[in-house]
Amino acid sequence: MGSSIPALLFLYVVFHLFLNTLVSGCHEQERQALLKFKQGLDDPTVSKLCSWVGEDCCKWTGISYKNTTSHVIMLDLRNVDLDNYGMPLLNSRLGSKIDSSLIHLKHLKYLDLSLNDFSMIHIPKYFGSFEHLRYVNHSYANFIGNILHQLCNLSNLHTLDLRYVFVSFDSVDDLSWLSSLFFLQYLDLSELDLTRALNWQQEINKVSSLKELHLSYCMLGNIHSSFPFSNLTSINVLDLSDDQFNSTLPHWLINFNSLAYLDLSVNEFSGSIPSIIGNLTSLEFLNLSHNFIDGRIPRSFRDLPNWLTNFSSLTHLDLGGNEFSGSIPSTMGSLTSLEFLDLSNNSIDADNKLGGYIPESIGKLSNLLYFDIGNNSFTFVIIESLLTEVERLKFIRMAHNNLNIIVNMEHLDLSHNQLQGKLPNSFLQILDFSNNSISGPILEKNMPFLSYLDISNNSLNGSIPSLLCKLETLEYLDLSSNYLHGNILDCWENKSMSLWRIPSTMKKMKLLLVLDLAHNKLSGVIQTWFGENLSSLRILSLRSNMIYENIPPQISNISSLLYFDLSHNNLSGAIPRSLGNFTAMTNIHDASDQFFYASTSALELKFLDNIVMSLNGVELENNGALGFFNLIDLSANSLFGDIPEELTRLLGLISLNLSSNSLKGNIPNEIGALKQLESLDLSRNRLFGEVPSSLTTLYFLSKLNLSYNNLSGRIPSGFQLQTLNDSSIYIGNDNLCGQPLSPCPTNEASPHTEIEKEKDDESEMTGFFVSIGLGIIVGFWGFCAVLIFKTSWTIAYYRFCDDIMEKVIVAKTIWNYWRKV
């Protein structure tokens, strides 16, 4: 008997090898179905489906099959080309249509078309007939459809992910179909509108096999705090964030003993955190941020009850954006697995905020990577020993407190505090010390990994060191509103170096996107290497310094520039015509241009949130309200010459300020091409001539200042200028008349009328000559047609010509005879 077992095993192996030989290669019907499916797809990369050739489809990318039958059981075309935020790259997504031939894949168990772009086509209804399916993922694929009720046929489903699928409103009035999915373990319906699914809790409770539930941003609105959820004993991930819940925290959470992940953020939960949360001892992730939870941080945290000692698995705790008050409990230090701690933005009012001392026990959180207590009222002076044990800390934010120093980490934000003393030197990547009282020189030692440096609104003095020019990774530099002096970015190590030579150190700053040195005491000239080497620069602000001489034409080589502010300096010379070459400003971007805003770095957006710009002579702080500006500001200098017509090429320009200079000449009539212009200030120059009528077509123009020039004639009326009925716009131009100034003399023709008259005269002359030309052409070809088709006329015409020729010959002969006589 014992000797027969190896023989049976041998026969079993041989049989299966023989069977695999018989069924090697995929079934022809399934192969043809996949090829038709491929023909209907657009593949921008060309490479994703390049392996879909040949006879054996089982070897194609994204295809898997069952060994014993060679039937296709997996179709996985999930897009794996993602950006830093986990979203698909624009030119990497498969799309177009889905051929009906896929219905022949009757043995399919795994179907993943996520993170592609099917351009709002309907999910094929026959997908509901794949009865063997266990895994379905159509998330972020730009599908639309109402097949939810047909999913009840997929009784073998283990995973269903329909996040961000556009389902018709009427199709989700209930979730009763879920009760047919007996084996479902993972369900994600996030970003589907479930407003009408009033029974969602009852139906979800019927799926006792659930382990993960994601219903984020489903606008559920109602939640029954007392509903037991008694069947969901196996659930370990629960995401009900951003669902407009308006109640206290639900008590049924106590039933989820195995819960490891809980996200109830961005709702309207109120009241205090119930003590029952202490029973969730398996929690690893807890996010209650952006609610209206008040009181002190729970007593369970403060008094260290027995269960907190078992709370050792918690790695992520986010209580930011609530209404907590009091201080951080010292027992917080017992959460030794914590990697992420956010207690920011907790305040009921100015006098009732989370604050006080930062307990030294925080230093025991040795695994902490992220620590944010910004926008509170902490006052305890930070000492370096506080965080000496937190060696892994990379991000710390304590902005907008009353703190008074620091340790090595990668991201440090202590802006809007009361810090004093000198800057630390470390291996930081992001350093934000803005809005403090820091003094002394900048960067006495190299910081080789620094990409973000903001020390604006402090008391820094001295010159800008050449050390800055060696920071190869620097993308954002804001030293505005300090007491810096000397030359702009003195990047020369050898002071005898030629003034116009590009310094070798400067070549290392090719990643720089934002450069703000405004409101200092910097002097010198703008070197040509600004345009020749800072090719990635998108924001340049040298406002309110003492910079002199000309604006170098080479500055226009920075084709990506979107914000250009040299105002309030001592610049002279003409405005370079090459400024019309700012390529990025020639493009028009609106609020729906998601690609444009996605390509805008967080560093630039932070700059724009705090920017101070001059509109109509008034400094305004953006604070995020003014949006993304295409701006040129050269005001308050000593520039002369005319306004270059080349500036009218910048079709995306939103703000143009050339005020308080010595510009002469006419305002270019082509300025009407700047259709996106919202602010135009040409005041306090020496401009003359008429106000261009094309200004009436600038429909977004809300701020206009042409005051104190030498403009003359009638102010154009109509369209946008009628909404700007403010005489201060034109004051100081003695020869201007018309609304909103004094009326023009009755015998004085409007410039607009004269222009119309000239256009009418030109039209009449053009019509006259065109009619003569047409008459000649029509008469000639009409006569020719008669000769061709009327034989008698042709004969008579030729006889007439012969008679004329004979008479001419006779006359010429007689004339010659008389001359001889």
DAUR-V808781 format. One record per backbone hydrogen bond with DSSP energy under -0.5 kcal/mol. NH is the residue of the N-H (numbers start at 0). CO is the residue of the C=O. If there is no record, write none. Layout:
BEGIN
nh=NH co=CO
nh=NH co=CO
END
This chain:
BEGIN
nh=3 co=0
nh=4 co=0
nh=4 co=1
nh=5 co=1
nh=6 co=2
nh=7 co=3
nh=8 co=4
nh=9 co=5
nh=10 co=6
nh=11 co=7
nh=12 co=8
nh=13 co=9
nh=14 co=10
nh=15 co=11
nh=16 co=12
nh=17 co=13
nh=18 co=14
nh=19 co=15
nh=20 co=16
nh=21 co=17
nh=22 co=18
nh=23 co=20
nh=26 co=69
nh=30 co=26
nh=31 co=27
nh=32 co=28
nh=33 co=29
nh=34 co=30
nh=35 co=31
nh=36 co=32
nh=37 co=33
nh=38 co=34
nh=39 co=35
nh=40 co=37
nh=41 co=94
nh=42 co=40
nh=43 co=41
nh=43 co=92
nh=45 co=42
nh=49 co=46
nh=51 co=48
nh=52 co=50
nh=56 co=54
nh=58 co=55
nh=59 co=56
nh=62 co=59
nh=63 co=73
nh=65 co=70
nh=68 co=65
nh=69 co=65
nh=72 co=63
nh=73 co=63
nh=74 co=109
nh=75 co=61
nh=76 co=74
nh=76 co=111
nh=78 co=113
nh=81 co=79
nh=82 co=86
nh=85 co=82
nh=88 co=80
nh=91 co=88
nh=92 co=89
nh=94 co=41
nh=95 co=116
nh=96 co=39
nh=96 co=94
nh=98 co=96
nh=101 co=98
nh=102 co=99
nh=103 co=100
nh=104 co=101
nh=105 co=103
nh=107 co=104
nh=108 co=72
nh=109 co=72
nh=110 co=134
nh=111 co=74
nh=112 co=136
nh=113 co=136
nh=114 co=138
nh=115 co=112
nh=116 co=93
nh=117 co=140
nh=119 co=141
nh=120 co=117
nh=120 co=141
nh=122 co=143
nh=126 co=123
nh=127 co=124
nh=128 co=125
nh=129 co=126
nh=130 co=128
nh=132 co=129
nh=133 co=108
nh=134 co=108
nh=135 co=158
nh=136 co=110
nh=137 co=160
nh=139 co=162
nh=140 co=137
nh=143 co=120
nh=144 co=165
nh=149 co=146
nh=150 co=146
nh=150 co=147
nh=151 co=148
nh=152 co=149
nh=153 co=150
nh=154 co=152
nh=156 co=153
nh=157 co=133
nh=158 co=133
nh=159 co=185
nh=160 co=135
nh=161 co=159
nh=161 co=187
nh=163 co=189
nh=164 co=161
nh=165 co=142
nh=166 co=164
nh=167 co=144
nh=170 co=167
nh=171 co=168
nh=172 co=169
nh=177 co=174
nh=178 co=175
nh=179 co=176
nh=180 co=177
nh=181 co=179
nh=182 co=154
nh=183 co=180
nh=184 co=157
nh=185 co=157
nh=186 co=211
nh=187 co=159
nh=188 co=213
nh=190 co=215
nh=191 co=188
nh=193 co=191
nh=193 co=217
nh=196 co=193
nh=197 co=172
nh=197 co=195
nh=199 co=196
nh=202 co=198
nh=203 co=199
nh=204 co=200
nh=205 co=201
nh=205 co=202
nh=206 co=203
nh=207 co=205
nh=209 co=206
nh=210 co=184
nh=211 co=184
nh=212 co=236
nh=213 co=186
nh=214 co=212
nh=214 co=238
nh=216 co=240
nh=217 co=214
nh=218 co=241
nh=220 co=242
nh=221 co=219
nh=224 co=222
nh=226 co=223
nh=231 co=228
nh=232 co=230
nh=234 co=231
nh=235 co=210
nh=236 co=210
nh=237 co=260
nh=238 co=212
nh=239 co=237
nh=239 co=262
nh=241 co=264
nh=243 co=265
nh=245 co=220
nh=248 co=269
nh=250 co=224
nh=251 co=224
nh=252 co=249
nh=253 co=250
nh=254 co=251
nh=255 co=252
nh=256 co=254
nh=258 co=255
nh=259 co=235
nh=260 co=235
nh=261 co=284
nh=262 co=237
nh=263 co=286
nh=265 co=288
nh=266 co=289
nh=267 co=244
nh=269 co=246
nh=270 co=291
nh=276 co=273
nh=277 co=274
nh=278 co=275
nh=279 co=276
nh=280 co=278
nh=282 co=279
nh=283 co=259
nh=284 co=259
nh=285 co=315
nh=286 co=261
nh=287 co=317
nh=289 co=319
nh=290 co=320
nh=291 co=268
nh=293 co=270
nh=294 co=322
nh=296 co=324
nh=300 co=297
nh=301 co=297
nh=302 co=298
nh=304 co=299
nh=307 co=304
nh=308 co=304
nh=308 co=305
nh=309 co=306
nh=310 co=307
nh=313 co=310
nh=314 co=283
nh=315 co=283
nh=316 co=339
nh=317 co=285
nh=318 co=316
nh=318 co=341
nh=319 co=341
nh=320 co=343
nh=322 co=292
nh=324 co=294
nh=325 co=352
nh=327 co=356
nh=331 co=328
nh=332 co=329
nh=333 co=330
nh=334 co=331
nh=335 co=333
nh=337 co=334
nh=338 co=314
nh=339 co=314
nh=340 co=369
nh=341 co=316
nh=342 co=371
nh=344 co=373
nh=345 co=374
nh=346 co=321
nh=346 co=344
nh=347 co=351
nh=348 co=351
nh=351 co=348
nh=353 co=345
nh=354 co=325
nh=355 co=376
nh=358 co=356
nh=361 co=358
nh=362 co=359
nh=363 co=360
nh=364 co=361
nh=365 co=363
nh=366 co=335
nh=367 co=364
nh=368 co=338
nh=369 co=338
nh=370 co=394
nh=371 co=340
nh=372 co=396
nh=374 co=398
nh=375 co=399
nh=376 co=353
nh=378 co=355
nh=379 co=355
nh=385 co=382
nh=386 co=383
nh=387 co=384
nh=389 co=386
nh=390 co=388
nh=391 co=365
nh=392 co=389
nh=393 co=368
nh=394 co=368
nh=395 co=410
nh=396 co=370
nh=397 co=412
nh=398 co=412
nh=399 co=414
nh=400 co=415
nh=401 co=377
nh=410 co=393
nh=411 co=429
nh=412 co=395
nh=413 co=411
nh=413 co=431
nh=415 co=433
nh=416 co=434
nh=417 co=402
nh=419 co=403
nh=428 co=409
nh=429 co=409
nh=430 co=451
nh=431 co=411
nh=432 co=453
nh=434 co=455
nh=435 co=456
nh=436 co=418
nh=438 co=420
nh=439 co=458
nh=449 co=446
nh=450 co=428
nh=451 co=428
nh=452 co=475
nh=453 co=430
nh=454 co=477
nh=456 co=479
nh=457 co=480
nh=458 co=437
nh=460 co=439
nh=461 co=482
nh=463 co=486
nh=464 co=462
nh=467 co=464
nh=468 co=465
nh=469 co=466
nh=470 co=467
nh=471 co=469
nh=473 co=470
nh=474 co=450
nh=475 co=450
nh=476 co=513
nh=477 co=452
nh=478 co=515
nh=480 co=517
nh=481 co=518
nh=482 co=459
nh=484 co=461
nh=485 co=520
nh=487 co=522
nh=489 co=463
nh=489 co=486
nh=490 co=488
nh=492 co=490
nh=494 co=492
nh=496 co=493
nh=500 co=497
nh=502 co=500
nh=505 co=502
nh=506 co=502
nh=506 co=503
nh=507 co=504
nh=508 co=505
nh=511 co=508
nh=512 co=474
nh=513 co=474
nh=514 co=538
nh=515 co=476
nh=516 co=514
nh=516 co=540
nh=518 co=542
nh=519 co=543
nh=520 co=483
nh=522 co=485
nh=523 co=545
nh=526 co=524
nh=529 co=526
nh=530 co=527
nh=531 co=527
nh=532 co=528
nh=533 co=528
nh=533 co=529
nh=534 co=532
nh=536 co=533
nh=537 co=512
nh=538 co=512
nh=539 co=562
nh=540 co=514
nh=541 co=564
nh=543 co=566
nh=544 co=567
nh=545 co=521
nh=547 co=523
nh=548 co=569
nh=551 co=549
nh=554 co=551
nh=555 co=552
nh=556 co=553
nh=557 co=554
nh=558 co=556
nh=560 co=557
nh=561 co=537
nh=562 co=537
nh=563 co=630
nh=564 co=539
nh=565 co=632
nh=566 co=632
nh=567 co=634
nh=568 co=635
nh=569 co=546
nh=571 co=548
nh=572 co=637
nh=574 co=639
nh=575 co=573
nh=578 co=575
nh=579 co=576
nh=580 co=577
nh=581 co=578
nh=582 co=580
nh=583 co=558
nh=584 co=581
nh=585 co=582
nh=586 co=583
nh=588 co=586
nh=592 co=589
nh=593 co=591
nh=596 co=592
nh=597 co=593
nh=598 co=594
nh=599 co=596
nh=600 co=598
nh=604 co=600
nh=605 co=601
nh=606 co=602
nh=607 co=603
nh=608 co=604
nh=609 co=605
nh=609 co=606
nh=610 co=607
nh=612 co=610
nh=612 co=619
nh=614 co=612
nh=614 co=617
nh=615 co=613
nh=617 co=614
nh=619 co=612
nh=621 co=610
nh=622 co=608
nh=623 co=607
nh=624 co=621
nh=628 co=626
nh=630 co=561
nh=630 co=628
nh=631 co=654
nh=632 co=563
nh=633 co=656
nh=635 co=658
nh=636 co=659
nh=637 co=570
nh=639 co=572
nh=640 co=661
nh=643 co=641
nh=646 co=643
nh=647 co=644
nh=648 co=645
nh=649 co=646
nh=650 co=648
nh=651 co=584
nh=652 co=649
nh=653 co=629
nh=654 co=629
nh=655 co=678
nh=656 co=631
nh=657 co=680
nh=659 co=682
nh=660 co=683
nh=661 co=638
nh=663 co=640
nh=664 co=685
nh=667 co=665
nh=670 co=667
nh=671 co=668
nh=672 co=669
nh=673 co=670
nh=674 co=672
nh=675 co=650
nh=676 co=673
nh=677 co=653
nh=678 co=653
nh=679 co=702
nh=680 co=655
nh=681 co=704
nh=682 co=704
nh=683 co=706
nh=684 co=707
nh=685 co=662
nh=687 co=664
nh=688 co=709
nh=691 co=689
nh=694 co=691
nh=695 co=692
nh=696 co=693
nh=697 co=694
nh=698 co=696
nh=700 co=697
nh=701 co=677
nh=702 co=677
nh=704 co=679
nh=705 co=728
nh=707 co=730
nh=709 co=686
nh=711 co=688
nh=712 co=734
nh=714 co=736
nh=719 co=695
nh=720 co=717
nh=721 co=718
nh=722 co=719
nh=723 co=719
nh=723 co=720
nh=724 co=722
nh=725 co=723
nh=728 co=725
nh=729 co=726
nh=730 co=726
nh=732 co=729
nh=733 co=731
nh=734 co=710
nh=735 co=732
nh=736 co=712
nh=737 co=741
nh=740 co=737
nh=747 co=744
nh=748 co=746
nh=753 co=749
nh=754 co=750
nh=755 co=751
nh=756 co=752
nh=757 co=753
nh=758 co=754
nh=759 co=755
nh=760 co=756
nh=761 co=757
nh=762 co=758
nh=763 co=759
nh=764 co=760
nh=765 co=761
nh=766 co=762
nh=767 co=763
nh=768 co=764
nh=769 co=765
nh=770 co=766
nh=771 co=767
nh=772 co=768
nh=773 co=769
nh=774 co=770
nh=775 co=771
nh=776 co=772
nh=777 co=773
nh=778 co=774
nh=779 co=775
nh=780 co=776
nh=781 co=777
nh=782 co=778
nh=783 co=779
nh=784 co=780
nh=785 co=781
nh=786 co=782
nh=787 co=783
nh=788 co=784
nh=789 co=785
nh=790 co=788
nh=793 co=789
nh=794 co=790
nh=795 co=791
nh=796 co=792
nh=797 co=793
nh=798 co=794
nh=799 co=795
nh=800 co=796
nh=801 co=797
nh=802 co=798
nh=803 co=799
nh=804 co=800
nh=805 co=801
nh=806 co=802
nh=807 co=803
nh=808 co=804
nh=809 co=805
nh=810 co=806
nh=811 co=807
nh=812 co=808
nh=813 co=809
nh=814 co=810
nh=815 co=811
nh=816 co=812
nh=817 co=813
nh=818 co=814
nh=819 co=815
nh=820 co=816
END
